[in-house]
Amino acid sequence: MATNGRADHGSTQSEVIIRATDVTVRFGSKAILENLSLDVRRGEILGFVGPSGAGKSVLLRTILGLNAKQAGTIEVFGIDYERASTDERLAVEQRWGVLFQHGALFGSLTVLENVQVPMREYLTLSPKLMDELARLKLDLVGLAPDAADKFPSELSGGMIKRAALARALALDPDIVFLDEPTAGLDPIGAADFDQLIMTLRDTLGLTVYMVTHDLDSLFTACDRIAVLGDRKVLVEGPLDTMLSFDHPWVKSYFHGKRARTIATDDQGAAGAAGPQGA
Ligand SMILES: Nc1ncnc2c1ncn2[C@@H]1O[C@H](COP(=O)(O)OP(=O)(O)OP(=O)(O)O)[C@@H](O)[C@H]1O
C-alpha cells in the first residue's frame, strides 16, 4: 500500500536503507522541500535529478544532517539521525561516504593524506596501516600509486574526482552520496567514472545516491531515477518510467535533443553487440 505519497514497489524489493518521509525544509518563509518522501534501497544506483535550484543539494545536506528540517523524518539504516545519540550518529557517519560537488579535497594535504582524513577522525590506526589502507582505496578507484604523494593542484579533474571518491570510500561505507560527480569531466572521463561507480556497486555491493544533471549517467548507470520538482519527488522509477511520465519538465529533459541522441546511441550499441552482447 502506498503511504505519504511514496510509490508502492511491492514487498519483494530490497532493503530500504534511507527513508525520507514528509520532509519539509524552509529558509525563512521560502519552502524548498515540502512533504517530500523518498526511499533509497540497498545496492542500487539512484540518480537524483531536477531543475537547477530545485533543492537537490538541500535534500542531500538534510539527509546528512547538515541542514535543519522543519517537518518530517529521515531514517538512515533505520536510525533517525536527528534524534540519535552521539554513539548512534558516529556509527551512521562511518557507514556513509560523501563526494561533494567539485571534489572538495584539502589543498594543503597530499592525496594520500586526504584519503586518511576520515580514518583519523573515526578510527585509531597506526600510520603504517593507514598508509596501506589509503593506498588500497586509491587502487580501488583506479589511481596510479604515484598519485598518492601529489597535491590536488597537481591532478586533472578526473583524478580529483577519483581521489575524492577514494576518500568517500575510506571507511568502507554502505552508501556513497555523490553530488554531480561527472560535472566538469569530458564525456570519456565521465563515462569512465560512471563505469567505476557501476563496478563498485557490483563488487562491493555499494549503494549510490547520485545527484546529477548528466543524462549519460542517468541512461547508462542508474538503476532508478527520482525527479525533484515542485518541492517534492515528482516521479521515481527506472528510465522507462521517466520516458513515459507526463510532466513538462520531465518530458523536455528525457525527450530533449541530447536525450534522443543518447537513446539512439544506446540502441545502436545494443544492435551492434548482437545476441551475445544482450
Ligand atoms: N543555506 C541556505 N539559505 C538560504 N537559501 C538556501 C540555502 N541553501 C540553499 N538555498 C536555496 O535553496 C534552493 C535550492 O538550492 P540547491 O542548491 O539545493 O539547488 P539544486 O537543485 O542543488 O541546484 P543545482 O542543480 O543548480 O545545483 C536555492 O534557491 C538556494 O538559493
The ligand as a Tripos MOL2 file, in Angstrom:
@<TRIPOS>MOLECULE
LIG
   31    33     1     0     0
SMALL
NO_CHARGES

@<TRIPOS>ATOM
      1 N1         21.5840   27.8820    3.4820 N.pl3     1 LIG1
      2 C1         20.6790   28.3970    2.6570 C.ar      1 LIG1
      3 N2         19.9960   29.5380    2.9750 N.ar      1 LIG1
      4 C2         19.0540   30.0540    2.1510 C.ar      1 LIG1
      5 N3         18.7220   29.5050    0.9680 N.ar      1 LIG1
      6 C3         19.3610   28.3920    0.5910 C.ar      1 LIG1
      7 C4         20.3640   27.7700    1.4090 C.ar      1 LIG1
      8 N4         20.8240   26.6520    0.7660 N.ar      1 LIG1
      9 C5         20.1310   26.5880   -0.3870 C.ar      1 LIG1
     10 N5         19.2610   27.6190   -0.5020 N.ar      1 LIG1
     11 C6         18.3260   27.8370   -1.6050 C.3       1 LIG1
     12 O1         17.6340   26.6230   -1.8300 O.3       1 LIG1
     13 C7         17.3350   26.4920   -3.2310 C.3       1 LIG1
     14 C8         17.7720   25.1280   -3.7080 C.3       1 LIG1
     15 O2         19.2060   25.0890   -3.7530 O.3       1 LIG1
     16 P1         20.0170   23.7940   -4.1410 P.3       1 LIG1
     17 O3         21.4550   24.1550   -4.1140 O.co2     1 LIG1
     18 O4         19.5800   22.6410   -3.3140 O.co2     1 LIG1
     19 O5         19.5380   23.5390   -5.6380 O.3       1 LIG1
     20 P2         19.9870   22.3700   -6.6220 P.3       1 LIG1
     21 O6         18.7470   21.6660   -7.0670 O.co2     1 LIG1
     22 O7         21.0450   21.5440   -5.9830 O.co2     1 LIG1
     23 O8         20.5580   23.2350   -7.8280 O.3       1 LIG1
     24 P3         21.7790   22.9490   -8.8560 P.3       1 LIG1
     25 O9         21.2970   21.8540   -9.7620 O.co2     1 LIG1
     26 O10        21.9170   24.2500   -9.5730 O.co2     1 LIG1
     27 O11        22.9940   22.5830   -8.0520 O.co2     1 LIG1
     28 C9         18.0000   27.6570   -3.9380 C.3       1 LIG1
     29 O12        17.0240   28.6560   -4.1490 O.3       1 LIG1
     30 C10        19.0420   28.1290   -2.9230 C.3       1 LIG1
     31 O13        19.2790   29.5060   -3.0570 O.3       1 LIG1
@<TRIPOS>BOND
     1     1     2 1
     2     2     3 ar
     3     2     7 ar
     4     3     4 ar
     5     4     5 ar
     6     5     6 ar
     7     6     7 ar
     8     6    10 ar
     9     7     8 ar
    10     8     9 ar
    11     9    10 ar
    12    10    11 1
    13    11    12 1
    14    11    30 1
    15    12    13 1
    16    13    14 1
    17    13    28 1
    18    14    15 1
    19    15    16 1
    20    16    17 2
    21    16    18 1
    22    16    19 1
    23    19    20 1
    24    20    21 2
    25    20    22 1
    26    20    23 1
    27    23    24 1
    28    24    25 2
    29    24    26 1
    30    24    27 1
    31    28    29 1
    32    28    30 1
    33    30    31 1
@<TRIPOS>SUBSTRUCTURE
     1 LIG1         1 GROUP 0 **** ****
